[in-house]
Amino acid sequence: MVAVVGEVRWSRVAAVAGVVMLAQWVLALVLAGLDHQLSAGGITTGAGFAVFAGVGAIVAFHQPRNPVGWLLISFTFFFILGIDAQYYAVYCYLLGHRLPFAPAAVVLKQSANFAFFLLPLAIFLFPDGRLASPRWWWVLSAYAVVSGFFTASAFAPAIAAVTGHDIRIDTTADLLDTGRLRGWLIHPPGWMTAAGALLIGAIWLSFVAHQFLNWRRSGGERRQQLKWLACGAAVTLGIGVGASSVAPGALSWILGTALFALPVSIGVGILRYRLYDIDRIISRTLAYTIVTGLLIGVYAGLVLLTTHLLAFSSSASVAASTLVAVALFNPLRRRVQRLVARRFNRARYDADRTVAAFAARLKDAVDLDSVRNDLAGVVRQTLEPAHVSIWISGVDLASADREPVAALLAVVGEPGPEQDRPGAQDAAFDQGQGRAVLAGQAEPLGEHGPVAAAAPGRR
């Protein structure tokens, strides 16, 4: 009872933290407007960090014992606190408004630097906050010491400037001319900074290796959770960091929104919402990326070929190349999607082949008993339910020569309690209802059709 009361109390704290971070974000927008620094990119970035805040609050509300949610909350809180302090310091010192707590804003601006040391911890402790071995406590202790050194080095110049009553900042509230400040923490030796940076990099790589080894050793649900984490991290680093850094203008901050694929993937993995959709997402993303690249190559090649070698007019070559690219889209998509599915969504691919083979056998079937047994075998092989019940009434088998899945059957049910293999669930599962639909709404087979219901229960 005490544990339940404690969890309820911490869930309320998470909800309050979500409201506080929302207020921080609104305050940042107001202060940016007062500083004449409000931009579309800043609004988008702020909205993205609201995603971090929302995911952290939701995870902490539902799983208050999981430290990952609280780390996301802390990361967002300190980062937006640094943004608020930055705008407030600029408003006070550069725009000439004498308001209280201005020196404190110069110091608190550095909290954004501290926030970035919290996010790798959330990735390391994903999904349940437990360490694989007690030896990792030594790694975390070293990480705390080194990150504490860098955090103190960030705060020390601001504290020295405030205590010396000599504050001069730029438009980002960074101190100007810190060379006049004294102290080894303000100007640490170069070898110490380099050694700390190398150690931080090595610890971050160990976090990645830790999760990779977890993925290699795990199976079932945990493996899918780690796939979500890897997918979100890849999108964040590849598009949010990589592509946005080389893209021009508005395209850069549009692509920068991919930074926030990481908190979304963390939230999905921890809360297990549509967990088994990850294979489908990965295969479709890869398929459409490959198709897009191939079509761009074909389009560019045809334009160059027709304009430079065949001496067509530019407008005619562009029109012809566009028509060819459009005509190639569907055939190319189907072929690439099959190839990618064989590698990255094998369970779905095998299930589709099994159902398609059954539909082909159904065309020549005349014995209802054999159809019933075959149907039960297909359901067990594709969905692995705990129990299957089949009833058949007046089947017109000749009408089954249509789409193999949609015209065949509706399979509704839940996975068995002992089912724990990757691919045992798929995108066809509506996990919000706790049931699975293999073929959507079945079309009738003549006047009546076979229906297989996969019911929960122990095998």
Contacts in CASP RR format, 6 or more apart in sequence:
PFRMAT RR
TARGET T0000
AUTHOR 0000-0000-0000
METHOD contacts of the structure
MODEL  1
MVAVVGEVRWSRVAAVAGVVMLAQWVLALVLAGLDHQLSAGGITTGAGFA
VFAGVGAIVAFHQPRNPVGWLLISFTFFFILGIDAQYYAVYCYLLGHRLP
FAPAAVVLKQSANFAFFLLPLAIFLFPDGRLASPRWWWVLSAYAVVSGFF
TASAFAPAIAAVTGHDIRIDTTADLLDTGRLRGWLIHPPGWMTAAGALLI
GAIWLSFVAHQFLNWRRSGGERRQQLKWLACGAAVTLGIGVGASSVAPGA
LSWILGTALFALPVSIGVGILRYRLYDIDRIISRTLAYTIVTGLLIGVYA
GLVLLTTHLLAFSSSASVAASTLVAVALFNPLRRRVQRLVARRFNRARYD
ADRTVAAFAARLKDAVDLDSVRNDLAGVVRQTLEPAHVSIWISGVDLASA
DREPVAALLAVVGEPGPEQDRPGAQDAAFDQGQGRAVLAGQAEPLGEHGP
VAAAAPGRR
6 64 0 8 1.000
7 64 0 8 1.000
7 65 0 8 1.000
10 60 0 8 1.000
10 64 0 8 1.000
10 65 0 8 1.000
11 60 0 8 1.000
11 61 0 8 1.000
11 62 0 8 1.000
11 64 0 8 1.000
13 60 0 8 1.000
13 64 0 8 1.000
14 56 0 8 1.000
14 57 0 8 1.000
14 60 0 8 1.000
14 61 0 8 1.000
14 64 0 8 1.000
14 69 0 8 1.000
14 70 0 8 1.000
14 73 0 8 1.000
15 57 0 8 1.000
15 61 0 8 1.000
17 57 0 8 1.000
17 60 0 8 1.000
17 73 0 8 1.000
17 77 0 8 1.000
18 53 0 8 1.000
18 54 0 8 1.000
18 57 0 8 1.000
18 73 0 8 1.000
20 77 0 8 1.000
21 50 0 8 1.000
21 53 0 8 1.000
21 54 0 8 1.000
21 57 0 8 1.000
21 73 0 8 1.000
21 76 0 8 1.000
21 77 0 8 1.000
21 80 0 8 1.000
22 50 0 8 1.000
22 53 0 8 1.000
24 77 0 8 1.000
24 80 0 8 1.000
24 81 0 8 1.000
24 84 0 8 1.000
25 46 0 8 1.000
25 49 0 8 1.000
25 50 0 8 1.000
25 53 0 8 1.000
25 80 0 8 1.000
27 84 0 8 1.000
28 46 0 8 1.000
28 80 0 8 1.000
28 83 0 8 1.000
28 84 0 8 1.000
28 87 0 8 1.000
29 38 0 8 1.000
29 43 0 8 1.000
29 46 0 8 1.000
31 84 0 8 1.000
31 87 0 8 1.000
31 88 0 8 1.000
31 91 0 8 1.000
32 38 0 8 1.000
32 39 0 8 1.000
32 42 0 8 1.000
32 87 0 8 1.000
34 87 0 8 1.000
34 91 0 8 1.000
34 95 0 8 1.000
35 87 0 8 1.000
35 90 0 8 1.000
35 91 0 8 1.000
35 94 0 8 1.000
35 95 0 8 1.000
37 87 0 8 1.000
37 90 0 8 1.000
37 171 0 8 1.000
40 250 0 8 1.000
40 253 0 8 1.000
41 253 0 8 1.000
42 253 0 8 1.000
44 253 0 8 1.000
44 254 0 8 1.000
44 256 0 8 1.000
44 257 0 8 1.000
45 253 0 8 1.000
46 80 0 8 1.000
48 257 0 8 1.000
48 259 0 8 1.000
48 260 0 8 1.000
49 76 0 8 1.000
49 79 0 8 1.000
49 80 0 8 1.000
49 260 0 8 1.000
51 260 0 8 1.000
51 263 0 8 1.000
51 264 0 8 1.000
52 72 0 8 1.000
52 75 0 8 1.000
52 76 0 8 1.000
52 260 0 8 1.000
52 263 0 8 1.000
53 72 0 8 1.000
53 73 0 8 1.000
53 76 0 8 1.000
53 77 0 8 1.000
53 80 0 8 1.000
54 76 0 8 1.000
54 263 0 8 1.000
55 69 0 8 1.000
55 72 0 8 1.000
55 263 0 8 1.000
55 264 0 8 1.000
55 266 0 8 1.000
55 267 0 8 1.000
56 68 0 8 1.000
56 69 0 8 1.000
56 70 0 8 1.000
56 72 0 8 1.000
56 73 0 8 1.000
56 76 0 8 1.000
56 263 0 8 1.000
56 267 0 8 1.000
57 69 0 8 1.000
57 73 0 8 1.000
58 267 0 8 1.000
58 271 0 8 1.000
59 66 0 8 1.000
59 68 0 8 1.000
59 69 0 8 1.000
59 72 0 8 1.000
59 266 0 8 1.000
59 267 0 8 1.000
59 270 0 8 1.000
59 271 0 8 1.000
60 66 0 8 1.000
60 69 0 8 1.000
60 70 0 8 1.000
60 72 0 8 1.000
60 73 0 8 1.000
62 271 0 8 1.000
63 69 0 8 1.000
63 270 0 8 1.000
63 271 0 8 1.000
66 127 0 8 1.000
66 128 0 8 1.000
66 129 0 8 1.000
66 270 0 8 1.000
67 125 0 8 1.000
67 129 0 8 1.000
68 122 0 8 1.000
68 125 0 8 1.000
68 126 0 8 1.000
68 127 0 8 1.000
68 128 0 8 1.000
68 129 0 8 1.000
68 266 0 8 1.000
68 270 0 8 1.000
69 122 0 8 1.000
69 270 0 8 1.000
71 118 0 8 1.000
71 119 0 8 1.000
71 121 0 8 1.000
71 122 0 8 1.000
71 125 0 8 1.000
72 119 0 8 1.000
72 122 0 8 1.000
72 263 0 8 1.000
72 266 0 8 1.000
74 115 0 8 1.000
74 118 0 8 1.000
75 115 0 8 1.000
75 116 0 8 1.000
75 118 0 8 1.000
75 119 0 8 1.000
75 122 0 8 1.000
76 115 0 8 1.000
77 115 0 8 1.000
78 111 0 8 1.000
78 112 0 8 1.000
78 114 0 8 1.000
78 115 0 8 1.000
78 118 0 8 1.000
79 111 0 8 1.000
79 112 0 8 1.000
79 115 0 8 1.000
79 116 0 8 1.000
81 108 0 8 1.000
81 111 0 8 1.000
81 112 0 8 1.000
82 108 0 8 1.000
82 109 0 8 1.000
82 110 0 8 1.000
82 111 0 8 1.000
82 112 0 8 1.000
82 115 0 8 1.000
83 112 0 8 1.000
85 104 0 8 1.000
85 105 0 8 1.000
85 106 0 8 1.000
85 107 0 8 1.000
85 108 0 8 1.000
85 109 0 8 1.000
85 111 0 8 1.000
85 173 0 8 1.000
86 105 0 8 1.000
86 109 0 8 1.000
86 112 0 8 1.000
86 172 0 8 1.000
86 173 0 8 1.000
87 173 0 8 1.000
88 99 0 8 1.000
88 101 0 8 1.000
88 102 0 8 1.000
88 105 0 8 1.000
89 102 0 8 1.000
89 105 0 8 1.000
89 106 0 8 1.000
89 109 0 8 1.000
89 169 0 8 1.000
89 173 0 8 1.000
90 169 0 8 1.000
90 171 0 8 1.000
90 172 0 8 1.000
90 173 0 8 1.000
91 97 0 8 1.000
91 99 0 8 1.000
92 98 0 8 1.000
92 99 0 8 1.000
92 102 0 8 1.000
92 105 0 8 1.000
93 102 0 8 1.000
93 106 0 8 1.000
93 167 0 8 1.000
93 168 0 8 1.000
93 169 0 8 1.000
94 169 0 8 1.000
94 171 0 8 1.000
103 162 0 8 1.000
103 167 0 8 1.000
104 162 0 8 1.000
105 173 0 8 1.000
106 158 0 8 1.000
106 161 0 8 1.000
106 162 0 8 1.000
106 167 0 8 1.000
106 169 0 8 1.000
106 173 0 8 1.000
106 175 0 8 1.000
107 155 0 8 1.000
107 158 0 8 1.000
107 159 0 8 1.000
107 162 0 8 1.000
109 158 0 8 1.000
109 173 0 8 1.000
109 174 0 8 1.000
110 151 0 8 1.000
110 154 0 8 1.000
110 155 0 8 1.000
110 158 0 8 1.000
113 150 0 8 1.000
113 151 0 8 1.000
113 154 0 8 1.000
114 147 0 8 1.000
114 151 0 8 1.000
114 154 0 8 1.000
117 143 0 8 1.000
117 147 0 8 1.000
117 148 0 8 1.000
117 150 0 8 1.000
117 151 0 8 1.000
120 203 0 8 1.000
120 204 0 8 1.000
120 207 0 8 1.000
121 140 0 8 1.000
121 143 0 8 1.000
122 266 0 8 1.000
123 207 0 8 1.000
123 211 0 8 1.000
123 229 0 8 1.000
123 233 0 8 1.000
123 262 0 8 1.000
123 266 0 8 1.000
124 207 0 8 1.000
124 210 0 8 1.000
124 211 0 8 1.000
125 131 0 8 1.000
126 211 0 8 1.000
126 225 0 8 1.000
126 226 0 8 1.000
126 229 0 8 1.000
126 266 0 8 1.000
126 269 0 8 1.000
126 270 0 8 1.000
127 222 0 8 1.000
127 225 0 8 1.000
127 226 0 8 1.000
127 229 0 8 1.000
127 266 0 8 1.000
127 269 0 8 1.000
127 270 0 8 1.000
128 270 0 8 1.000
131 137 0 8 1.000
132 210 0 8 1.000
132 213 0 8 1.000
132 214 0 8 1.000
136 210 0 8 1.000
139 203 0 8 1.000
139 206 0 8 1.000
142 199 0 8 1.000
142 203 0 8 1.000
143 200 0 8 1.000
143 203 0 8 1.000
146 196 0 8 1.000
146 199 0 8 1.000
146 200 0 8 1.000
146 203 0 8 1.000
147 200 0 8 1.000
149 188 0 8 1.000
149 192 0 8 1.000
149 196 0 8 1.000
150 196 0 8 1.000
150 200 0 8 1.000
152 185 0 8 1.000
153 185 0 8 1.000
153 186 0 8 1.000
153 188 0 8 1.000
153 193 0 8 1.000
156 183 0 8 1.000
156 185 0 8 1.000
156 186 0 8 1.000
157 175 0 8 1.000
157 178 0 8 1.000
157 181 0 8 1.000
157 186 0 8 1.000
158 175 0 8 1.000
160 181 0 8 1.000
160 182 0 8 1.000
160 183 0 8 1.000
160 186 0 8 1.000
161 167 0 8 1.000
161 168 0 8 1.000
161 175 0 8 1.000
161 178 0 8 1.000
161 181 0 8 1.000
167 175 0 8 1.000
168 175 0 8 1.000
168 176 0 8 1.000
168 177 0 8 1.000
169 175 0 8 1.000
169 176 0 8 1.000
170 176 0 8 1.000
178 186 0 8 1.000
178 187 0 8 1.000
179 187 0 8 1.000
181 187 0 8 1.000
211 226 0 8 1.000
211 229 0 8 1.000
211 230 0 8 1.000
214 222 0 8 1.000
214 226 0 8 1.000
215 223 0 8 1.000
215 226 0 8 1.000
215 227 0 8 1.000
215 230 0 8 1.000
218 226 0 8 1.000
219 420 0 8 1.000
219 421 0 8 1.000
219 422 0 8 1.000
220 420 0 8 1.000
220 421 0 8 1.000
220 422 0 8 1.000
220 423 0 8 1.000
220 424 0 8 1.000
221 272 0 8 1.000
221 275 0 8 1.000
221 420 0 8 1.000
223 422 0 8 1.000
224 269 0 8 1.000
224 275 0 8 1.000
224 276 0 8 1.000
224 278 0 8 1.000
224 279 0 8 1.000
224 422 0 8 1.000
225 269 0 8 1.000
225 270 0 8 1.000
225 272 0 8 1.000
225 275 0 8 1.000
227 278 0 8 1.000
227 279 0 8 1.000
227 282 0 8 1.000
228 265 0 8 1.000
228 266 0 8 1.000
228 268 0 8 1.000
228 269 0 8 1.000
228 275 0 8 1.000
228 278 0 8 1.000
229 265 0 8 1.000
229 266 0 8 1.000
229 269 0 8 1.000
231 261 0 8 1.000
231 265 0 8 1.000
231 278 0 8 1.000
231 281 0 8 1.000
231 282 0 8 1.000
232 261 0 8 1.000
232 262 0 8 1.000
232 264 0 8 1.000
232 265 0 8 1.000
233 262 0 8 1.000
233 265 0 8 1.000
235 258 0 8 1.000
235 261 0 8 1.000
235 262 0 8 1.000
235 265 0 8 1.000
236 258 0 8 1.000
236 259 0 8 1.000
236 260 0 8 1.000
236 261 0 8 1.000
236 262 0 8 1.000
238 258 0 8 1.000
239 255 0 8 1.000
239 256 0 8 1.000
239 258 0 8 1.000
239 261 0 8 1.000
240 255 0 8 1.000
240 256 0 8 1.000
240 257 0 8 1.000
240 258 0 8 1.000
240 259 0 8 1.000
240 261 0 8 1.000
241 259 0 8 1.000
243 255 0 8 1.000
243 256 0 8 1.000
243 258 0 8 1.000
244 251 0 8 1.000
244 252 0 8 1.000
244 253 0 8 1.000
244 254 0 8 1.000
244 255 0 8 1.000
244 256 0 8 1.000
244 258 0 8 1.000
244 259 0 8 1.000
245 252 0 8 1.000
247 254 0 8 1.000
247 255 0 8 1.000
267 273 0 8 1.000
268 274 0 8 1.000
268 275 0 8 1.000
269 275 0 8 1.000
272 431 0 8 1.000
273 431 0 8 1.000
273 432 0 8 1.000
274 427 0 8 1.000
274 431 0 8 1.000
275 425 0 8 1.000
275 431 0 8 1.000
276 423 0 8 1.000
276 424 0 8 1.000
276 425 0 8 1.000
276 426 0 8 1.000
276 427 0 8 1.000
276 429 0 8 1.000
276 431 0 8 1.000
277 426 0 8 1.000
277 427 0 8 1.000
279 344 0 8 1.000
279 345 0 8 1.000
279 347 0 8 1.000
279 348 0 8 1.000
279 422 0 8 1.000
279 423 0 8 1.000
279 426 0 8 1.000
279 427 0 8 1.000
280 345 0 8 1.000
280 348 0 8 1.000
280 426 0 8 1.000
280 427 0 8 1.000
282 344 0 8 1.000
282 345 0 8 1.000
283 337 0 8 1.000
283 340 0 8 1.000
283 341 0 8 1.000
283 344 0 8 1.000
283 345 0 8 1.000
283 348 0 8 1.000
284 337 0 8 1.000
286 340 0 8 1.000
286 344 0 8 1.000
287 333 0 8 1.000
287 336 0 8 1.000
287 337 0 8 1.000
287 340 0 8 1.000
287 341 0 8 1.000
288 333 0 8 1.000
290 336 0 8 1.000
290 340 0 8 1.000
291 329 0 8 1.000
291 332 0 8 1.000
291 333 0 8 1.000
291 336 0 8 1.000
294 332 0 8 1.000
294 336 0 8 1.000
295 325 0 8 1.000
295 328 0 8 1.000
295 329 0 8 1.000
295 332 0 8 1.000
298 321 0 8 1.000
298 324 0 8 1.000
298 325 0 8 1.000
298 328 0 8 1.000
299 321 0 8 1.000
299 322 0 8 1.000
299 324 0 8 1.000
299 325 0 8 1.000
301 321 0 8 1.000
302 317 0 8 1.000
302 320 0 8 1.000
302 321 0 8 1.000
302 324 0 8 1.000
302 325 0 8 1.000
303 317 0 8 1.000
303 318 0 8 1.000
303 321 0 8 1.000
306 312 0 8 1.000
306 316 0 8 1.000
306 317 0 8 1.000
306 320 0 8 1.000
306 321 0 8 1.000
307 313 0 8 1.000
307 314 0 8 1.000
307 317 0 8 1.000
310 317 0 8 1.000
312 320 0 8 1.000
338 349 0 8 1.000
341 348 0 8 1.000
341 349 0 8 1.000
342 349 0 8 1.000
347 422 0 8 1.000
347 423 0 8 1.000
347 424 0 8 1.000
347 426 0 8 1.000
348 423 0 8 1.000
348 426 0 8 1.000
348 427 0 8 1.000
351 381 0 8 1.000
351 382 0 8 1.000
351 426 0 8 1.000
351 438 0 8 1.000
352 405 0 8 1.000
354 378 0 8 1.000
354 381 0 8 1.000
354 382 0 8 1.000
355 378 0 8 1.000
355 382 0 8 1.000
355 404 0 8 1.000
355 405 0 8 1.000
355 408 0 8 1.000
355 438 0 8 1.000
355 439 0 8 1.000
356 404 0 8 1.000
356 405 0 8 1.000
358 374 0 8 1.000
358 375 0 8 1.000
358 378 0 8 1.000
358 404 0 8 1.000
358 408 0 8 1.000
359 400 0 8 1.000
359 404 0 8 1.000
359 405 0 8 1.000
359 407 0 8 1.000
359 408 0 8 1.000
360 404 0 8 1.000
361 374 0 8 1.000
362 371 0 8 1.000
362 374 0 8 1.000
362 397 0 8 1.000
362 400 0 8 1.000
362 408 0 8 1.000
363 397 0 8 1.000
363 400 0 8 1.000
363 401 0 8 1.000
365 371 0 8 1.000
365 374 0 8 1.000
365 397 0 8 1.000
366 397 0 8 1.000
368 392 0 8 1.000
368 395 0 8 1.000
371 392 0 8 1.000
371 395 0 8 1.000
371 397 0 8 1.000
371 450 0 8 1.000
372 390 0 8 1.000
372 392 0 8 1.000
372 450 0 8 1.000
375 390 0 8 1.000
375 409 0 8 1.000
375 450 0 8 1.000
375 452 0 8 1.000
376 388 0 8 1.000
376 390 0 8 1.000
376 452 0 8 1.000
377 388 0 8 1.000
379 385 0 8 1.000
379 388 0 8 1.000
379 411 0 8 1.000
379 438 0 8 1.000
379 452 0 8 1.000
379 454 0 8 1.000
380 388 0 8 1.000
382 411 0 8 1.000
382 438 0 8 1.000
383 411 0 8 1.000
383 413 0 8 1.000
383 415 0 8 1.000
383 424 0 8 1.000
383 436 0 8 1.000
383 438 0 8 1.000
383 454 0 8 1.000
384 415 0 8 1.000
384 416 0 8 1.000
384 419 0 8 1.000
384 421 0 8 1.000
384 424 0 8 1.000
385 413 0 8 1.000
385 414 0 8 1.000
385 415 0 8 1.000
385 416 0 8 1.000
385 454 0 8 1.000
385 455 0 8 1.000
385 456 0 8 1.000
386 414 0 8 1.000
386 415 0 8 1.000
386 416 0 8 1.000
386 417 0 8 1.000
386 418 0 8 1.000
386 419 0 8 1.000
386 454 0 8 1.000
386 455 0 8 1.000
386 456 0 8 1.000
386 457 0 8 1.000
386 458 0 8 1.000
386 459 0 8 1.000
387 454 0 8 1.000
387 455 0 8 1.000
387 456 0 8 1.000
387 457 0 8 1.000
387 459 0 8 1.000
388 452 0 8 1.000
388 453 0 8 1.000
388 454 0 8 1.000
388 455 0 8 1.000
389 452 0 8 1.000
389 453 0 8 1.000
389 455 0 8 1.000
390 450 0 8 1.000
390 451 0 8 1.000
390 452 0 8 1.000
390 453 0 8 1.000
391 450 0 8 1.000
391 451 0 8 1.000
392 448 0 8 1.000
392 449 0 8 1.000
392 450 0 8 1.000
393 448 0 8 1.000
393 449 0 8 1.000
394 447 0 8 1.000
394 448 0 8 1.000
394 449 0 8 1.000
395 445 0 8 1.000
395 446 0 8 1.000
395 448 0 8 1.000
395 449 0 8 1.000
395 450 0 8 1.000
396 445 0 8 1.000
396 446 0 8 1.000
396 447 0 8 1.000
396 448 0 8 1.000
396 449 0 8 1.000
397 445 0 8 1.000
399 407 0 8 1.000
399 445 0 8 1.000
399 446 0 8 1.000
400 407 0 8 1.000
400 408 0 8 1.000
400 445 0 8 1.000
402 443 0 8 1.000
403 443 0 8 1.000
405 438 0 8 1.000
405 439 0 8 1.000
406 439 0 8 1.000
406 440 0 8 1.000
406 441 0 8 1.000
406 442 0 8 1.000
406 443 0 8 1.000
407 442 0 8 1.000
407 443 0 8 1.000
407 445 0 8 1.000
408 439 0 8 1.000
408 442 0 8 1.000
408 445 0 8 1.000
409 438 0 8 1.000
409 439 0 8 1.000
409 442 0 8 1.000
409 449 0 8 1.000
409 450 0 8 1.000
409 451 0 8 1.000
409 452 0 8 1.000
410 437 0 8 1.000
410 438 0 8 1.000
410 439 0 8 1.000
410 440 0 8 1.000
410 441 0 8 1.000
410 442 0 8 1.000
410 451 0 8 1.000
411 436 0 8 1.000
411 437 0 8 1.000
411 438 0 8 1.000
411 439 0 8 1.000
411 452 0 8 1.000
411 453 0 8 1.000
411 454 0 8 1.000
412 435 0 8 1.000
412 436 0 8 1.000
412 437 0 8 1.000
412 453 0 8 1.000
412 454 0 8 1.000
413 435 0 8 1.000
413 436 0 8 1.000
413 453 0 8 1.000
413 454 0 8 1.000
413 455 0 8 1.000
413 456 0 8 1.000
414 434 0 8 1.000
414 435 0 8 1.000
414 436 0 8 1.000
414 454 0 8 1.000
414 455 0 8 1.000
414 456 0 8 1.000
415 424 0 8 1.000
415 425 0 8 1.000
415 436 0 8 1.000
415 456 0 8 1.000
416 456 0 8 1.000
416 457 0 8 1.000
416 458 0 8 1.000
416 459 0 8 1.000
417 456 0 8 1.000
417 457 0 8 1.000
417 458 0 8 1.000
418 458 0 8 1.000
418 459 0 8 1.000
425 431 0 8 1.000
425 436 0 8 1.000
428 436 0 8 1.000
428 437 0 8 1.000
428 438 0 8 1.000
428 439 0 8 1.000
428 440 0 8 1.000
429 435 0 8 1.000
429 436 0 8 1.000
429 437 0 8 1.000
430 436 0 8 1.000
430 437 0 8 1.000
436 454 0 8 1.000
442 449 0 8 1.000
442 451 0 8 1.000
END
